[in-house]
Every structure is written in structure tokens, then in C-alpha cells.
Amino acid sequence: MNTQDAKRVLETALICAPAPLPMREMVALLGEQVGPDTVRTLLDELAADWQGRGCELVSLASGWRFQSRPEMREYLDRLNPEKPPRYSRAALETLAIIAYRQPVTRGDIEDIRGVAVGSQIVKALEDRGWIEAIGYRETVGRPALYGTTRQFLDDLGLSSLDELPTVMSGDALPAALADAVQPSLLEAAEPDAAAPTEAALPLGDARPEDGHPPTPDLPDAADAANQPANA
């Protein structure tokens, strides 16, 4: 198979694939005569070929895929007027804290936000595939440690957490995350009036089952996390 044919096969597979294709699958697709270095070169060429078009080839956490460019969103939305799920400010803040401070327990999140984190918020983020329990803290109650997933990065169009906006001390974590996900499936919204009200916690108080003192830098993070989120 010459490189031009290999390039056509890659382009076709990427366009038809229902999910991002990892490098190992693309190498297997082309056979032993085409190695990873050649595949990467072909991917770079394909990305260049699609410059200036409505779609682009991007590298994500779980592989490569074609996706529409951000400026096309307003037109594509006309084909599907149904709005994506909207997540409350509380959910956005929780997700931002997990993304930037992982691994964290619910107690850590509550220390930062200063209010109790409802189990429905954690479940909603887990059901969406954005967070998961990646371990347990070896302390009283062995609380779950949460981190973000590859799906989270894929939905944000990122290949690694290093591509999240840099957050300096005093910056708003939710605002920075909201900027990173535009445009994506995540839309910050004010809490639903019918949703249960979150119970306030004294800032810095850990959940009893966590059994750990607050992390020294959490007070500054709390100030940051409670800034208004971007819509």
C-alpha cells in the first residue's frame, strides 16, 4: 500500500468512525507495512488538507477524529434545535474543582465550595461520563477519590488535562472551565428552582467520613471557586 492509498483509507475510517480512533487501531487498519511514525505523518497531512473547511481533524485523549469547527455550531444547531443538557452552577463548580484539583473527595470539594455537594450532582457527572471514582483515600470511611475521564477530555476537544486553561491563585475555576468548553455539550445554568437547596457548610470543615484536615491551599481555592461562572 502506497502512502496515498494509506492516507485515503485513514481519511475514510476517521470520517466513518463513531468514536475517536486510537493510534493502535489505525496502525492495525493499515497493516504491518505502515508504522506509527508514518501514520502520524499521514494524520498531519490530513489535518493540513482540511484547513479552511468546516470540519477539522483533531487529536483527543482517546484518539483522533473529525469534528465540526466551533464557528459552525450556530448553523448545525439549526438542524437539531433540541438544547443539550444544562448543568447548574453547582455542577459546573464541582466539575471544575475535580478537573483542576484531582484526585479529590466530596469532602475536599465541600471544603473548597463551602457548601454540601449533593449526591445528585456527583451522579449526574458520573452518568455523563465526565468523572469517575479512581481510588479511595486511606482514612476513616475510605471516601472515594474522583477524577475526570477520557470522555471529559474528548467532549471538551482536549488531548490532555495540560490543555485546560491555566488558573492562577484567585482566578475563578468554574469561569476558566466554562471558557474551555465553549462550544461543547456543557452549558452553565443557574440552579433549577425545583432542585434541592444545598446546605451551607462552615468553610474549611471536612465531612466527618473523610476524617482529614483541609488541604493548606484550599482557602484560596474556595474564594476562587465561588466566583460567578460564565454562562
Secondary structure by P-SEA (a helix, b strand, c coil): ccaaaaaaaaaaaaaaccccccaaaaaaaacccccaaaaaaaaaaaaaaaccccbbbbbcccbbbbbbcccaaaaaaaacccccccccaaaaaaaaaaaccccccaaaaaaaacbbbbaaaaaaaaaacccccccccccccccbbbbbcaaaaaaaccccccccccccccccaaaaaaaaaccccbbbbcccccccbbbbccccccccccccccccaaaaaaaaaaccccc
